Amino acid sequence: MTGGADETEAAAGRLAGHVRQGDLLLLEGEMGAGKTTFVRGLAAGMGVAGDVMSPTFQLVRVYRGPVQLAHVDLYRLDGAAGLADLGLEELLDEGAVVVEWGDRLRDAGAVRVAIDVLDERRRRLRIEEAPDRWSW
């Protein structure tokens, strides 16, 4: 459980040490749950360069670092044809990929991170379907 954006970023930063090339993280949570905040902390923990912003209108933002991080947003994407156009496989070959609105994508090899809104400040973060090497 986190008590604000700083704690959500810190939790994601701790998780970042487990992220490797080829890892796919699917973020689930309602609008305003803190998905982009989570990605900001993940990116910082991975040592990637650049300011992390929501890719809602761009669909994909790529951040360079020791492990490249592609930040994908499926909120405005409609249908499987759009998913194919994103080139997720190529992005995974280059580094790790984190997907906002990940509940719109089903992938057996993905790590699911659910962000539950408890109240205005508090969030519950749950890792689902993760390899044993992942832990908070």
Secondary structure, 3 states (H helix, E strand, C coil): CECCHHHHHHHHHHHHCCCCCCCEEEEECCCCCCHHHHHHHHHHHHCCCCCCCCCCCCCEEEECCCCEEEEEECCCCCCHHHHHHHCHHHHHHHEEEEEECHHHCCCCCCEEEEEEECCCCCEEEEEECCCCCCCC
